[in-house]
Amino acid sequence: MIRRLAIIGVGLIGGSLARALRVAGAVGEVVGCGRTLANLERAVELGVIDRYSQDIGAAVAGADMVMLALPLGAMESAFRAMRGHLPADAVITDGGSVKGSVVADARRAFGRVPENFVPGHPIAGTEQSGVEASFAELYRNRRVILTPLPETDRQALRRVETMWRQCGAEVTEMAVAHHDEVLAATSHLPHMLAYSLVDSLARMKENDEIFRYAAGGFRDFTRIASSNPVMWRDICLANRSALGQMLKHFAGELHDLADALSSGDGDRLLQIFERAKAARDRYVDRV
Ligand SMILES: NC(=O)c1ccc[n+]([C@@H]2O[C@H](COP(=O)([O-])OP(=O)(O)OC[C@H]3O[C@@H](n4cnc5c(N)ncnc54)[C@H](OP(=O)(O)O)[C@@H]3O)[C@@H](O)[C@H]2O)c1
């Protein structure tokens, strides 16, 4: 049981965590922290948090679990602001989509990565943001990846694992760099492609007509381009090394596709489409 949970950034990810733990009866008090009063007051009205402070030091005082659910660009200053205010038994974790950058932020802010910091990433989300978008079932049957370091305290790790299991999630562990490579391929690259496709169509002269006739496939493929642009700018920059490599590799694949098209190589196209369909049918609907 978490006695007092401090949520730094009460949006989709932080709000959904608080809601899920409340439903599970796994948390006593929830204290929120953020910049916008209206969002924090709404979070109290919705019963997501019990009270709030706009001061990070005050929000983490007395907490035994601290969850950072901010855009990646705000993590380092949040770590700095909590220095000297954390109770000795507090565990810190986060939900940031890139782990190497958050670990580096913690190292810069504290001078070393604290043993009671357990980096994490719930593989769950929607294209909505803010506390209004949060819901208790977000993590049910979804994966959460924890990326502990050799110095991470084992008991802190167990406490974060237990927290996510209480939300209905399946918890796995991965090395930091491996996490960032895998997520560059499965999440960050698709977001870049969706943003770039929609943007390039929107800049075409006939864009009204293009969007008017956009059907289900376009909607499915581009839903994630409605995600929060600031959050995704931060994710892309924070994972730019792994993501840059994926993007270059994929650009080569696109050139191959264009070559197959211009030479009328139907066999090549069929081979690519059949392989892709088989892979998607095998993996995606199972997770
Ligand atoms: N959305 C997803 O699908 C998803 C999935 C997995 C992981 N994540 C990760 O989870 C984290 C949070 O994402 P989210 O989807 O929950 O975003 P969100 O709904 O926009 O919530 C983020 C919250 O952080 C606060 N905030 C924003 N900028 C801040 C700043 N500079 N300083 C202090 N507070 C700030 C905002 O509240 P105020 O405006 O009141 O400050 C907002 O409520 C990100 O690191 C993201 O990479 C997201």
PDBQT file of the ligand as one rigid body, heavy atoms in Angstrom, charges set to zero:
ROOT
HETATM    1  N1  LIG A 301       0.691   9.934 -23.887  1.00  0.00    +0.000 N 
HETATM    2  C1  LIG A 301       1.222   8.767 -24.093  1.00  0.00    +0.000 C 
HETATM    3  O1  LIG A 301       0.746   8.013 -24.943  1.00  0.00    +0.000 OA
HETATM    4  C2  LIG A 301       2.412   8.322 -23.273  1.00  0.00    +0.000 A 
HETATM    5  C3  LIG A 301       2.653   6.947 -23.139  1.00  0.00    +0.000 A 
HETATM    6  C4  LIG A 301       3.729   6.526 -22.351  1.00  0.00    +0.000 A 
HETATM    7  C5  LIG A 301       4.541   7.459 -21.744  1.00  0.00    +0.000 A 
HETATM    8  N2  LIG A 301       4.306   8.786 -21.908  1.00  0.00    +0.000 N 
HETATM    9  C6  LIG A 301       5.186   9.730 -21.221  1.00  0.00    +0.000 C 
HETATM   10  O2  LIG A 301       4.520  10.199 -20.072  1.00  0.00    +0.000 OA
HETATM   11  C7  LIG A 301       4.893  11.549 -19.808  1.00  0.00    +0.000 C 
HETATM   12  C8  LIG A 301       3.618  12.378 -19.634  1.00  0.00    +0.000 C 
HETATM   13  O3  LIG A 301       2.833  12.277 -20.799  1.00  0.00    +0.000 OA
HETATM   14  P1  LIG A 301       1.247  12.539 -20.766  1.00  0.00    +0.000 P 
HETATM   15  O4  LIG A 301       0.703  11.898 -21.986  1.00  0.00    +0.000 OA
HETATM   16  O5  LIG A 301       0.675  12.200 -19.456  1.00  0.00    +0.000 OA
HETATM   17  O6  LIG A 301       1.226  14.118 -20.981  1.00  0.00    +0.000 OA
HETATM   18  P2  LIG A 301       0.087  15.145 -20.531  1.00  0.00    +0.000 P 
HETATM   19  O7  LIG A 301      -1.254  14.504 -20.521  1.00  0.00    +0.000 OA
HETATM   20  O8  LIG A 301       0.309  16.364 -21.351  1.00  0.00    +0.000 OA
HETATM   21  O9  LIG A 301       0.493  15.448 -19.015  1.00  0.00    +0.000 OA
HETATM   22  C9  LIG A 301       1.700  16.043 -18.655  1.00  0.00    +0.000 C 
HETATM   23  C10 LIG A 301       1.453  16.937 -17.460  1.00  0.00    +0.000 C 
HETATM   24  O10 LIG A 301       2.693  17.545 -17.122  1.00  0.00    +0.000 OA
HETATM   25  C11 LIG A 301       2.504  18.922 -16.810  1.00  0.00    +0.000 C 
HETATM   26  N3  LIG A 301       3.581  19.681 -17.475  1.00  0.00    +0.000 N 
HETATM   27  C12 LIG A 301       3.755  19.863 -18.784  1.00  0.00    +0.000 A 
HETATM   28  N4  LIG A 301       4.882  20.568 -19.024  1.00  0.00    +0.000 NA
HETATM   29  C13 LIG A 301       5.425  20.843 -17.822  1.00  0.00    +0.000 A 
HETATM   30  C14 LIG A 301       6.572  21.553 -17.421  1.00  0.00    +0.000 A 
HETATM   31  N5  LIG A 301       7.392  22.115 -18.312  1.00  0.00    +0.000 N 
HETATM   32  N6  LIG A 301       6.826  21.650 -16.106  1.00  0.00    +0.000 NA
HETATM   33  C15 LIG A 301       5.976  21.108 -15.229  1.00  0.00    +0.000 A 
HETATM   34  N7  LIG A 301       4.855  20.420 -15.555  1.00  0.00    +0.000 NA
HETATM   35  C16 LIG A 301       4.586  20.289 -16.847  1.00  0.00    +0.000 A 
HETATM   36  C17 LIG A 301       1.170  19.333 -17.403  1.00  0.00    +0.000 C 
HETATM   37  O11 LIG A 301       0.412  19.993 -16.428  1.00  0.00    +0.000 OA
HETATM   38  P3  LIG A 301       0.536  21.584 -16.318  1.00  0.00    +0.000 P 
HETATM   39  O12 LIG A 301       0.234  22.133 -17.656  1.00  0.00    +0.000 OA
HETATM   40  O13 LIG A 301      -0.427  21.907 -15.257  1.00  0.00    +0.000 OA
HETATM   41  O14 LIG A 301       1.935  21.837 -15.901  1.00  0.00    +0.000 OA
HETATM   42  C18 LIG A 301       0.468  18.030 -17.771  1.00  0.00    +0.000 C 
HETATM   43  O15 LIG A 301      -0.697  17.816 -17.016  1.00  0.00    +0.000 OA
HETATM   44  C19 LIG A 301       5.809  12.004 -20.941  1.00  0.00    +0.000 C 
HETATM   45  O16 LIG A 301       7.144  11.957 -20.504  1.00  0.00    +0.000 OA
HETATM   46  C20 LIG A 301       5.587  10.956 -22.023  1.00  0.00    +0.000 C 
HETATM   47  O17 LIG A 301       6.786  10.738 -22.743  1.00  0.00    +0.000 OA
HETATM   48  C21 LIG A 301       3.241   9.236 -22.635  1.00  0.00    +0.000 A 
ENDROOT
TORSDOF 0
